[in-house]
Amino acid sequence: MNIQDLIEKYYPNYYSSEKIARYSDLSKLVDDEWEEGDSADDLLESEYHGNAHNPDIEKDFRELQEEIINEALTNLFYYIKN
């Protein structure tokens, strides 16, 4: 199981989570895979002033990724325990 599989399976309300949506948008920005007009592009414009090379993008992505992984692992350990 890779990290993305872990997150999808054990993060609470994965498919309706605003945090996961932001994580996905930040991932697109980090990987340079956003498209004009998509939600990642909107995030780039609104929070990073359209600067795709803003170092805060990577920082924000890593911080959010850590938070999401920790929540997913907490749920995994809960399921294992019970």
C-alpha positions in Angstrom: 0.0 0.0 0.0 1.4 3.4 -0.9 0.7 6.7 0.8 -2.1 7.7 -1.5 -3.8 4.4 -1.0 -3.5 4.8 2.7 -5.0 8.3 2.6 -7.9 7.3 0.4 -8.8 4.3 2.5 -8.3 5.7 6.0 -8.8 9.5 5.8 -12.2 10.3 7.2 -14.7 11.4 4.5 -12.0 11.4 1.9 -14.3 12.0 -1.1 -16.0 15.0 0.5 -13.2 16.6 2.4 -12.2 20.2 1.8 -8.8 19.5 3.2 -8.3 16.7 0.6 -9.5 19.0 -2.2 -6.9 21.6 -1.1 -4.2 18.9 -0.9 -5.1 17.8 -4.4 -4.8 21.3 -5.7 -1.5 21.9 -4.0 -0.2 18.6 -5.4 -1.1 19.8 -8.9 0.8 23.0 -8.2 3.9 21.2 -6.8 3.9 18.8 -9.7 3.3 21.6 -12.3 0.1 19.8 -13.5 -2.6 22.4 -13.1 -4.6 23.8 -16.0 -5.8 27.3 -16.5 -9.3 27.7 -15.0 -9.2 24.6 -12.7 -9.4 24.8 -8.9 -5.6 24.6 -8.6 -5.2 27.6 -10.8 -7.8 29.4 -8.7 -5.8 28.6 -5.6 -2.6 29.7 -7.3 -4.1 33.1 -8.1 -5.9 33.7 -4.8 -3.3 32.6 -2.4 0.0 32.7 -4.2 -0.6 35.8 -6.5 -0.2 33.7 -9.6 3.4 32.9 -8.8 3.9 29.2 -9.5 7.4 29.4 -8.1 6.3 30.7 -4.7 8.2 28.5 -2.1 5.1 28.7 0.2 3.3 26.3 -2.2 5.8 23.5 -1.4 5.8 24.4 2.3 2.0 24.4 2.5 1.8 21.2 0.6 4.2 19.3 2.9 2.5 20.6 6.0 -0.9 19.6 4.8 0.4 16.2 3.6 1.8 15.5 7.0 -1.5 16.5 8.7 -3.5 14.3 6.4 -1.2 11.3 6.7 -1.3 11.6 10.5 -5.1 11.6 10.5 -5.2 8.6 8.1 -2.7 6.7 10.3 -4.7 7.5 13.4 -7.8 6.0 11.8 -5.8 3.0 10.6 -4.6 2.3 14.1 -8.1 2.7 15.5 -9.4 0.1 13.0 -6.5 -2.3 13.8 -7.1 -1.8 17.6 -10.9 -2.4 17.3 
